[in-house]
Amino acid sequence: MPGKPDEDDPCDLLEGTPGYDYCSDGKVGDGAPDLTPSPERGGITAGASNHVKDVAEYLIEKLKGLIAPKEAWAPEKADNWVYQQFLWLGEHLALAIFICVIVVCALTAWQGAPRLKQMGASTGWTLAAVVGMASVPGVVMLLNKAVSSAFTNAFDSNESTLFTVISKDLENGADSGNPLALLIIIAALVVALGFAALVFMTHQLGILVFVCMAPVVLASLARGGDMSAVKAWAQRLLGLMFAPFALLLVSPFVEFTRGSLVMDAVLLVAADALMLRMIFHGVPYFGPKVAGAARSFVESRTTNPLARAVLRAGAPDFYEQENNPRMPRTVDTPGRAMHQDRGVLFAAYGIKQDKRSARLTTESAIDKAQREAPRSQQLIEARRAARAAAQTTNPTPNPAARPRPSRPGPNPAPNPTRGAPNPTRPPRTP
């Protein structure tokens, strides 16, 4: 109030709290705080808006760090204790296979050049396998850093990427001053952060598993250079590491949402579904399980049809083996994927493995029967209605009402009309 000394300033009541700075920066001459937002003068409203934008920027940075992290959980060097155990196993496997090859070649030395050639190939591939086992952790770590750097540069250097456009729209967007639009984009970023955390956990665990499997896979080369298991292992690992670049698929649509935070949020939800798909198809061992668990967790806590549609797009229903085109999309379950890769590895070691049956599993058969129950019932009712309509249109005579011809006796009388000309038929002219 006018005339009161400064010691009666109402902002003094907030001294020692975060609100004191807002009150002191925004007060007018009579000591009362000015809550009107102004670029030159902070104030509560303007400060809150800036803090919301800071939160959005922080979430965007965390998203980038989770999707393409600079560091990996996998061992960086071969002297790591965890990796040393697998390295010891792989080296001894390679030596055991090499000794078996030498013994077999010695017992069949009468075949001449083919056995000497096999022994030389096994010797070279054994040395290559042992060297490769020790170099895998360093190569994977360098590749992970290269992928992270390329992903970060792709999202920071190009102005048409999703996160860059969101950052610009927070400052200059048409609805950047709308609190509702800011809340929507913050909510979308928080949801995306949850999906990114799932991607991070799946990637890190997957890379760790594949790196630890490397010595066992590479040991199969000692048998004579069978590259089938190594190729399958490398394809899985590279596909897992380069999976973050799948998020760049939404970049062509960014130009349509530029300038609107709400439309940016819609596109970010689509990116969430894409990241969930990345989990679903990235690691065949536990990717579908993680994606399905995320879908079940969210569906049990929301009835929003949009959220459920996004989850169904990211983690669809699947059967373990299904070729029917009107059913959900067929994907390899973790069990089937492990069986296939294990079969490739066993074949590289010379062990034959029986193929799994193409029939549905018990759970998948029950799920299919329950899913097709309404359709089967509709088909049954449609067939009944079609039969009833056909009987009404073309009624079949009752066989009991037909006059039965008399059965002739053992010596039937001759028919006098047989062979006689038909009076209704005109005679033939020669």
Stockholm file with secondary structure:
# STOCKHOLM 1.0

chainA/1-430         MPGKPDEDDPCDLLEGTPGYDYCSDGKVGDGAPDLTPSPERGGITAGASNHVKDVAEYLIEKLKGLIAPKEAWAPEKADNWVYQQFLWLGEHLALAIFICVIVVCALTAWQGAPRLKQMGASTGWTLAAVVGMASVPGVVMLLNKAVSSAFTNAFDSNESTLFTVISKDLENGADSGNPLALLIIIAALVVALGFAALVFMTHQLGILVFVCMAPVVLASLARGGDMSAVKAWAQRLLGLMFAPFALLLVSPFVEFTRGSLVMDAVLLVAADALMLRMIFHGVPYFGPKVAGAARSFVESRTTNPLARAVLRAGAPDFYEQENNPRMPRTVDTPGRAMHQDRGVLFAAYGIKQDKRSARLTTESAIDKAQREAPRSQQLIEARRAARAAAQTTNPTPNPAARPRPSRPGPNPAPNPTRGAPNPTRPPRTP
#=GR chainA/1-430 SS CTTCCGGGCGGGGGTTSTHHHHHHHHBCTTSCBCCCCCSSSCCHHHHHHHHHHHHHHHHHHHHHHHHSCSSCSSCSSTTCHHHHHHHHHHHHHHHHHHHHHHHHHHHTGGGCHHHHHHHHHHHHHHHHHHHHHHHHHHHHHHHHHHHHHHHHHHHHHCTTSHHHHHHHHHHHCTTTTCHHHHHHHHHHHHHHHHHHHHHHHHHHHHHHHHHHHHHHHHHGGGGTCCCHHHHHHHHHHHHHHTGGGGGGGGGGGHHHHTTCHHHHHHHHHHHHHHHHHHHHHHCTTTHHHHHHHHHHHHHTTCCCHHHHHHHHHHSCCCCSSCCCTTSSCCCCCHHHHHHHHHHHHHHHTTCCCCCCCSSCCHHHHHHHHHHHHHHHHHHHHHHHHHHHHHHHHSCCCCGGGSCCCCCCCSSCCCCTTTTSCCTTSCCCCC
#=GC SS_cons         CTTCCGGGCGGGGGTTSTHHHHHHHHBCTTSCBCCCCCSSSCCHHHHHHHHHHHHHHHHHHHHHHHHSCSSCSSCSSTTCHHHHHHHHHHHHHHHHHHHHHHHHHHHTGGGCHHHHHHHHHHHHHHHHHHHHHHHHHHHHHHHHHHHHHHHHHHHHHCTTSHHHHHHHHHHHCTTTTCHHHHHHHHHHHHHHHHHHHHHHHHHHHHHHHHHHHHHHHHHGGGGTCCCHHHHHHHHHHHHHHTGGGGGGGGGGGHHHHTTCHHHHHHHHHHHHHHHHHHHHHHCTTTHHHHHHHHHHHHHTTCCCHHHHHHHHHHSCCCCSSCCCTTSSCCCCCHHHHHHHHHHHHHHHTTCCCCCCCSSCCHHHHHHHHHHHHHHHHHHHHHHHHHHHHHHHHSCCCCGGGSCCCCCCCSSCCCCTTTTSCCTTSCCCCC
//
